[in-house]
Each structure stands twice: as structure tokens, then as C-alpha cells.
Amino acid sequence: MIKNRTIQWGLCLLVLLGQAACSSNSGKPDANEEGERTSTAAQDTLSEEVTEQPATEADLAKITLPDGFQISYYARKVENARSMALGPDGTLYVGSRAKGNVYALPDRNKDGKADEVITIASGLKMPNGVALRNGALYVAEISRITRYDNISVNLQNPPKPVVVYDKFPTEEHHGWKYIAFGPDDKLYVPVGAPCNICLKKEPVYASITRMNPDGSGLEVFAHGVRNTVGFDWHPTTKELWFTDNGRDLMGDNLPPDELNHAPRKGMHFGYPFCHAGETLDPEFGKGKDCADYTSPVQNLNPHGGTLGMEFYTGTMFPDTYKNQIFIAEHGSWNRTEKIGYRLSLYRTDAQGKGSFVPFAAGWLQNGKEWGRPVDVEVMPDGSLLVSDDMNDAIYRIAYTGKK
């Protein structure tokens, strides 16, 4: 009896302490002397990749595609395969997040399958992003960019990396990066918000930055970008387009992910004040007007985990796909009904009207995922590669129908 009473008193004390803690945090977010504000709402949790048995060849039959398209494995056992970049000789470079590796996948005989998977770097801090310039491989970790010179002839014995820039923030939350060189020969590097929803004093947070290839001249190109893990430049206009992940904990259907267009430097896309051009944030939107920020070109699936995107510039697919955008939807992690886990297409008609439709789906079956698309890459022959960090694979989508 004494033991039970002790337990009861202990539980009561915990309840009282919990109520006091909740009471002390129930007010509105306050600004410190530098103007920085942190949300008092519960913060989102980073989704971890699920380790399961690799899918089989038969699983590819679950993927639905438009008539005339086929999907196959380009490479398997590419652990935690994330963002991709293609070298001039056809070697595919692939970053990872949880694994800490960077891979090279040569296809020397050009048969549409990688000959081998070579680990050219390991033990890195979330090396998600990879990019190539003048024979050098650039790799993005959480807080730094490194460069591996003359990489294509040194796959088996990579050179010691050169540090290009090492002053990015060190927070892991949205700290992994997609990188690419733009038409202006500058390296574009996003810096995600280190939270679900917050306002940091440093302008580098929630932005897309750019720098010279040697790491000099860092500047913010776009503001109000919560977390982009994919962008590309229009083949004709050379203007930047990018995806952005909407904030969490506003319900299953708010806010949507975004597809954005940034034709010039200095634009603000709303975060953390306004989401998707139409929804003021319940905490940070007070006194703000969504009309003051740039709206998305297209609202995407809410919490769909929209990541990599690329304009289709190949000639294998029918002409209706020319210069249209393929988008990888990694999938939701905290939505009541899962959504995403597919490859989608944003296309515009002759009048400039856009539509967002599924292209390849089936990695989600009866509410259970067996794969999670991350990035897309157009190959020289016009086929499309898709990386999958859950199934540790790179897929190849080819068109064999009549044009």
C-alpha cells in the first residue's frame, strides 16, 4: 500500500510539473534583442530512412507509367541514393544523406546500366548534393563545400578534397543541401530553415545562396525558402525554378509544397510569414500580407516531400515532354494518409497554363511504401534516371513507344 501511494504521489507531481511547463510556454513567440523568433509550437521530427529488404525486379511491375514507357534498374545497392549529377563522360555521381557516402556509377559500354558502384568518399556529414564543373566534383555537406579535382580519371583513387567554403550553418535540421551550377557559372547552395517554423536573424537561413566556383562572393539569391532540395534552370529563359517543402503541424492538407520561379535576385517567397502565397502562418503571419511575397507557380501535394526536379531536355520522349518539369515526390512522413512516393510532371500548354499530374507511381502500395524517389537526371540518350534512398537504387525510365 505504501509503495502504491508513493507511485501515485509521484505521478501527481509529474502532472503538476507538466502543467506548469505548458503554462510557461503558452504565450506568443517573443523576439530577442536581435529580432530572432522561435516558435513555441511543437517542432517537426526529422524523418529517418526506413531500412528494409531491397525490392526485387518484380516490384518494378508495380510502377504505373504512361503508355510506351518502361522502367528498369540502372543500379542497385547504391546505399541511401540521393541527389545526382552527370559527368561529361557519362559517369553518374550520387550523394547520400544518412550514409555519408558519395558514389560514382560509370556506364562504360553505354548499355543503360551502371557497370559498378564505386564509393569515392565516405564518413562525410550528410553529403547530399553533388555538382560538376571543369572536371571537378563538388560535394555539399552540412556546413561546407569541398571539391575533388580531375575526378573522372581517379575514381578508384580519388584526390584529397579541397575545401571551397566552410562557413555555412552547422544545424542538421534541413541542413543537407542540393547544389548545382547555374548559367552564370555560380554555384547555387540552399540553406534550409533549422526548424519547422522560426525566424532567424541571419539572412542566410531559409534562402538560396550562390557563390563563385572558388567559394568567394557568397550572396543570398532568394529569401523565404524553407527547404529546397531540388532546382533547375529553364532551358530557354535560363531562369531558376525550384521546389520547396511546406511547414508541418498545420494539418494534413496545409500548407502545400511549392514549385517556384525566381527570374531575378532578391525575391522573397514567404517563409515563415506566408505559405504557398495564400496562407498566413498562425504564429509568424500576424501583421503580414501574402501579397507582399512571391506566390508559387504551382501548389503541389501537401507534405508530399517534394525534392528533386529537372526540365526534360532529351529527345527520346515524345515532343510533348520537351522542356517540361519532372518532379520527385519523396513521400509524406507525418500525414494521416500517406501521399507522394511517386514521380510527377508539371507541364504547360501552348497558352502557358500549367498542370501537375502523376507520371510514375506505385512505390506506395496499400499505405505501405517500398521506395522513395529523391532526384531525377536526364541522360544523354534521353532516358530519365530516378534515385531512391529507401530502396538503395537508381531507376531508368525509357520510352519505346511510337512518337
C-alpha distance (Angstrom), angle and dihedral (degrees) to the residues before:
residue distance angle dihedral
M1 . . .
I2 3.81 . .
K3 3.80 89.9 .
N4 3.82 92.0 51.7
R5 3.82 91.9 49.6
T6 3.79 89.9 50.6
I7 3.79 90.4 53.8
Q8 3.81 91.3 47.4
W9 3.82 92.7 50.9
G10 3.81 89.4 47.8
L11 3.81 91.9 52.4
C12 3.81 91.3 48.8
L13 3.77 90.5 51.5
L14 3.82 91.4 51.1
V15 3.81 90.7 50.6
L16 3.80 91.8 50.7
L17 3.78 92.0 48.2
G18 3.79 90.7 48.5
Q19 3.80 91.5 51.2
A20 3.78 90.9 50.1
A21 3.78 91.2 50.2
C22 3.80 92.2 49.7
S23 3.80 90.6 47.4
S24 3.79 92.1 52.4
N25 3.82 91.6 53.9
S26 3.77 98.8 42.1
G27 3.79 97.4 97.3
K28 3.78 129.9 91.5
P29 3.80 119.2 -78.0
D30 3.79 109.7 -84.9
A31 3.78 127.3 -143.9
N32 3.78 119.2 -127.4
E33 3.78 122.5 -140.4
E34 3.81 91.3 -81.3
G35 3.82 92.4 51.1
E36 3.80 94.9 -108.0
R37 3.78 116.5 147.5
T38 3.78 130.0 -166.3
S39 3.78 122.2 -163.5
T40 3.81 118.4 -112.5
A41 3.80 90.6 -152.8
A42 3.76 120.9 99.5
Q43 3.77 110.3 -81.6
D44 3.78 124.4 -126.9
T45 3.78 120.9 -101.1
L46 3.78 120.9 -124.9
S47 3.78 109.4 -110.0
E48 3.78 112.9 -124.4
E49 3.76 122.5 -143.1
V50 3.78 112.9 -105.1
T51 3.79 115.8 -123.5
E52 3.78 110.8 -144.7
Q53 3.78 138.9 147.1
P54 3.81 109.1 -67.1
A55 3.77 114.5 -100.8
T56 3.78 119.2 -106.2
E57 3.79 131.7 -125.5
A58 3.80 87.2 -97.5
D59 3.79 90.3 62.9
L60 3.79 90.1 67.0
A61 3.81 87.6 67.7
K62 3.82 86.3 69.0
I63 3.81 91.0 65.4
T64 3.78 112.6 96.9
L65 3.81 117.8 -151.1
P66 3.81 136.0 171.3
D67 3.80 115.7 -85.6
G68 3.79 114.0 -73.2
F69 3.82 96.4 26.3
Q70 3.79 126.1 111.0
I71 3.80 132.5 -170.4
S72 3.81 127.3 -151.0
Y73 3.79 139.0 159.6
Y74 3.79 114.4 -83.9
A75 3.81 91.4 -179.9
R76 3.80 138.3 -8.7
K77 3.80 133.9 -161.1
V78 3.81 91.2 40.1
E79 3.78 93.7 144.4
N80 3.80 114.1 -134.4
A81 3.83 92.0 -12.7
R82 3.80 109.8 -160.8
S83 3.82 132.1 153.0
M84 3.80 120.4 13.6
A85 3.80 138.6 -153.9
L86 3.79 128.3 -176.4
G87 3.79 123.4 -135.3
P88 3.85 123.0 -142.7
D89 3.81 90.4 -107.7
G90 3.80 92.6 54.0
T91 3.81 97.0 -100.3
L92 3.79 111.0 143.4
Y93 3.81 117.6 -141.1
V94 3.78 118.2 -156.7
G95 3.79 130.7 -170.2
S96 3.79 128.2 -157.8
R97 3.79 136.5 -155.3
A98 3.80 113.8 -157.3
K99 3.82 94.6 25.4
G100 3.82 97.8 53.8
N101 3.81 93.7 -141.1
V102 3.79 136.3 124.0
Y103 3.80 118.3 -152.8
A104 3.79 138.7 -160.8
L105 3.81 118.7 -151.6
P106 3.81 112.4 -170.4
D107 3.80 121.7 -168.3
R108 3.78 100.0 -166.4
N109 3.82 97.5 168.1
K110 3.83 92.8 45.0
D111 3.80 93.8 -130.3
G112 3.80 95.5 140.0
K113 3.80 94.8 -101.1
A114 3.78 130.5 91.0
D115 3.80 113.3 -109.0
E116 3.81 93.5 -145.5
V117 3.78 144.0 -18.5
I118 3.81 111.4 -114.5
T119 3.80 120.0 -169.3
I120 3.79 103.8 -144.1
A121 3.82 96.8 173.3
S122 3.80 134.8 17.5
G123 3.79 140.2 173.8
L124 3.81 92.5 44.8
K125 3.81 127.4 145.0
M126 3.81 105.5 -102.4
P127 3.84 96.5 -46.2
N128 3.79 94.3 -167.2
G129 3.81 101.0 147.5
V130 3.81 128.1 65.1
A131 3.81 130.9 175.7
L132 3.81 136.8 169.7
R133 3.78 133.0 -138.8
N134 3.81 130.3 164.5
G135 3.79 92.9 -16.0
A136 3.81 94.5 -49.4
L137 3.79 125.0 116.8
Y138 3.82 115.4 -139.6
V139 3.81 117.0 -156.6
A140 3.81 125.7 -165.7
E141 3.78 119.8 -147.6
I142 3.80 125.7 174.1
S143 3.80 97.7 -79.3
R144 3.79 105.6 7.7
I145 3.79 147.6 46.1
T146 3.81 119.1 -140.2
R147 3.80 131.6 -172.6
Y148 3.82 130.5 -143.6
D149 3.80 108.1 -160.4
N150 3.81 124.7 -143.9
I151 3.79 88.8 1.3
S152 3.82 101.4 164.6
V153 3.83 94.2 68.2
N154 3.78 93.4 41.1
L155 3.79 103.4 51.5
Q156 3.79 93.5 126.7
N157 3.79 93.4 43.6
P158 3.81 108.7 26.6
P159 3.81 118.2 -163.4
K160 3.78 122.3 -111.4
P161 3.80 107.4 -83.2
V162 3.79 120.7 -108.3
V163 3.80 115.7 -137.1
V164 3.81 108.2 -124.1
Y165 3.81 98.5 175.6
D166 3.81 131.4 -7.5
K167 3.79 107.6 172.6
F168 3.80 102.6 90.7
P169 3.83 116.9 121.0
T170 3.81 116.5 -79.9
E171 3.83 99.9 -139.6
E172 3.79 112.5 121.2
H173 3.81 94.6 -153.3
H174 3.83 102.8 102.7
G175 3.78 86.1 -17.0
W176 3.79 97.9 125.4
K177 3.79 111.4 98.9
Y178 3.77 143.5 -145.8
I179 3.81 111.4 -151.6
A180 3.80 135.8 -172.3
F181 3.79 140.3 161.3
G182 3.78 114.4 -111.6
P183 3.82 130.1 -144.7
D184 3.82 86.9 -92.8
D185 3.83 89.7 62.9
K186 3.80 90.9 -114.6
L187 3.79 123.9 130.3
Y188 3.81 111.5 -118.8
V189 3.81 114.7 -148.9
P190 3.82 124.6 176.8
V191 3.80 122.9 -147.0
G192 3.80 110.4 -156.7
A193 3.79 126.1 -147.0
P194 3.84 107.4 -89.5
C195 3.81 90.9 -132.5
N196 3.75 143.7 30.9
I197 3.79 92.5 -94.8
C198 3.81 126.6 -6.7
L199 3.80 142.6 120.7
K200 3.79 116.0 -120.8
K201 3.79 124.0 -164.0
E202 3.82 94.4 -135.1
P203 3.83 109.5 83.9
V204 3.79 91.6 -146.1
Y205 3.81 91.1 76.4
A206 3.83 117.7 90.5
S207 3.79 91.9 14.5
I208 3.77 146.8 106.4
T209 3.78 110.8 -120.3
R210 3.79 131.0 -170.5
M211 3.79 134.2 -158.8
N212 3.77 141.3 177.2
P213 3.82 116.0 -89.1
D214 3.82 90.3 -101.1
G215 3.82 92.2 54.6
S216 3.79 96.6 -103.6
G217 3.79 127.5 123.2
L218 3.80 98.9 36.0
E219 3.81 112.2 -173.6
V220 3.79 138.1 161.5
F221 3.79 110.7 -105.7
A222 3.83 100.0 178.9
H223 3.81 131.2 18.2
G224 3.80 132.8 -157.1
V225 3.80 95.8 39.0
R226 3.82 110.2 141.5
N227 3.80 99.4 -165.8
T228 3.78 126.0 -23.8
V229 3.81 118.6 -177.5
G230 3.77 96.9 172.0
F231 3.80 139.3 41.5
D232 3.79 141.7 152.2
W233 3.81 140.8 176.6
H234 3.78 123.5 -111.0
P235 3.82 108.7 -104.7
T236 3.81 92.6 -131.0
T237 3.79 107.9 29.5
K238 3.84 94.6 33.0
E239 3.83 88.6 -140.7
L240 3.79 123.0 144.7
W241 3.80 122.6 -104.4
F242 3.80 123.3 -178.7
T243 3.80 144.5 172.4
D244 3.80 122.6 -125.9
N245 3.82 131.8 -165.0
G246 3.80 115.5 -128.0
R247 3.80 121.5 -131.0
D248 3.81 122.4 -89.7
L249 3.82 134.0 -126.4
M250 3.80 98.5 48.1
G251 3.80 93.2 102.2
D252 3.79 135.5 -83.5
N253 3.79 96.7 -63.9
L254 3.80 104.9 35.8
P255 2.88 130.5 112.6
P256 3.80 111.7 10.5
D257 3.77 123.1 -140.6
E258 3.79 113.2 -105.0
L259 3.79 143.5 -128.8
N260 3.81 107.7 -155.2
H261 3.79 138.1 -171.5
A262 3.82 121.4 -148.8
P263 3.83 110.1 -177.2
R264 3.80 93.0 169.0
K265 3.77 143.7 22.9
G266 3.80 122.2 -89.6
M267 3.81 102.3 36.2
H268 3.83 119.4 142.8
F269 3.82 118.8 -144.2
G270 3.78 98.7 -164.1
Y271 3.79 110.6 -102.1
P272 3.02 124.3 168.3
F273 3.82 95.2 7.3
C274 3.80 104.2 46.1
H275 3.80 130.9 19.3
A276 3.81 126.0 -148.9
G277 3.78 91.3 -10.9
E278 3.80 94.2 -74.7
T279 3.83 113.8 54.6
L280 3.78 121.4 74.0
D281 3.78 113.1 -145.7
P282 3.84 111.5 -107.2
E283 3.82 90.4 -129.8
F284 3.78 109.1 24.0
G285 3.81 98.9 29.4
K286 3.79 96.3 72.1
G287 3.81 109.1 123.7
K288 3.81 92.3 6.9
D289 3.81 131.8 114.9
C290 3.81 122.4 -145.0
A291 3.80 88.3 -145.9
D292 3.81 88.2 71.9
Y293 3.82 92.0 66.3
T294 3.79 135.6 61.1
S295 3.80 113.5 -95.4
P296 3.82 122.9 -140.3
V297 3.77 121.0 -96.0
Q298 3.79 86.8 -133.6
N299 3.79 134.6 9.7
L300 3.81 109.8 -134.5
N301 3.80 133.5 -163.3
P302 3.83 112.6 -47.2
H303 3.82 108.3 -109.9
G304 3.80 89.5 -6.7
G305 3.79 92.2 141.2
T306 3.81 93.2 -121.3
L307 3.82 108.3 -163.5
G308 3.81 131.6 148.0
M309 3.81 123.0 32.7
E310 3.79 135.6 174.9
F311 3.78 138.2 175.6
Y312 3.79 112.2 -116.3
T313 3.80 107.7 -118.3
G314 3.81 99.7 160.5
T315 3.79 129.6 107.1
M316 3.82 101.0 -139.7
F317 3.81 96.3 82.7
P318 3.82 122.4 67.6
D319 3.80 115.7 -80.4
T320 3.81 91.4 -104.9
Y321 3.82 88.3 73.9
K322 3.80 94.8 55.0
N323 3.83 111.8 125.4
Q324 3.81 92.2 -5.5
I325 3.82 120.6 133.2
F326 3.79 125.0 -109.2
I327 3.81 112.7 -158.4
A328 3.82 128.9 -166.0
E329 3.80 115.1 -141.5
H330 3.79 107.6 -158.8
G331 3.80 92.5 -167.7
S332 3.80 137.7 -111.7
W333 3.80 121.9 -71.6
N334 3.81 103.2 -171.6
R335 3.79 105.7 25.4
T336 3.83 119.1 118.9
E337 3.79 90.4 -129.6
K338 3.79 112.2 32.4
I339 3.78 117.8 -119.6
G340 3.80 136.1 -178.4
Y341 3.83 120.2 27.7
R342 3.78 90.5 139.3
L343 3.79 146.9 86.6
S344 3.79 114.8 -103.4
L345 3.78 137.2 -172.1
Y346 3.78 130.9 -135.1
R347 3.78 108.8 -162.6
T348 3.78 135.4 172.6
D349 3.78 126.4 -148.8
A350 3.80 128.5 -139.8
Q351 3.80 90.3 -83.0
G352 3.80 91.3 53.0
K353 3.81 94.6 -108.9
G354 3.80 112.0 146.7
S355 3.78 132.2 -143.5
F356 3.80 133.1 -173.7
V357 3.81 114.8 -147.0
P358 3.83 138.7 160.2
F359 3.79 116.6 -97.6
A360 3.82 106.5 172.5
A361 3.81 118.9 15.5
G362 3.80 137.3 162.1
W363 3.79 106.2 88.9
L364 3.82 85.2 108.8
Q365 3.80 114.0 63.0
N366 3.81 122.1 179.6
G367 3.78 91.8 -23.7
K368 3.82 93.7 -48.1
E369 3.80 122.2 105.4
W370 3.80 124.2 -146.8
G371 3.79 96.2 175.8
R372 3.81 140.6 22.2
P373 3.83 119.6 -153.5
V374 3.81 113.7 -140.4
D375 3.80 112.8 168.1
V376 3.81 142.6 5.1
E377 3.79 131.4 -143.2
V378 3.82 129.3 -173.7
M379 3.80 111.3 -137.8
P380 3.83 126.8 -145.9
D381 3.82 91.4 -105.2
G382 3.81 90.0 54.1
S383 3.79 97.4 -106.3
L384 3.79 119.0 131.3
L385 3.80 125.2 -125.4
V386 3.81 122.6 -153.0
S387 3.81 123.6 -167.5
D388 3.81 123.0 -145.8
D389 3.81 119.9 -164.7
M390 3.81 94.2 -171.4
N391 3.81 98.5 49.6
D392 3.85 91.5 36.6
A393 3.79 90.0 -128.9
I394 3.78 147.6 121.7
Y395 3.81 115.0 -143.5
R396 3.79 127.3 -157.1
I397 3.79 120.4 -146.1
A398 3.80 115.3 -163.6
Y399 3.79 134.5 176.2
T400 3.80 117.4 -129.5
G401 3.80 100.3 161.1
K402 3.77 131.7 98.5
K403 3.79 118.6 -73.6
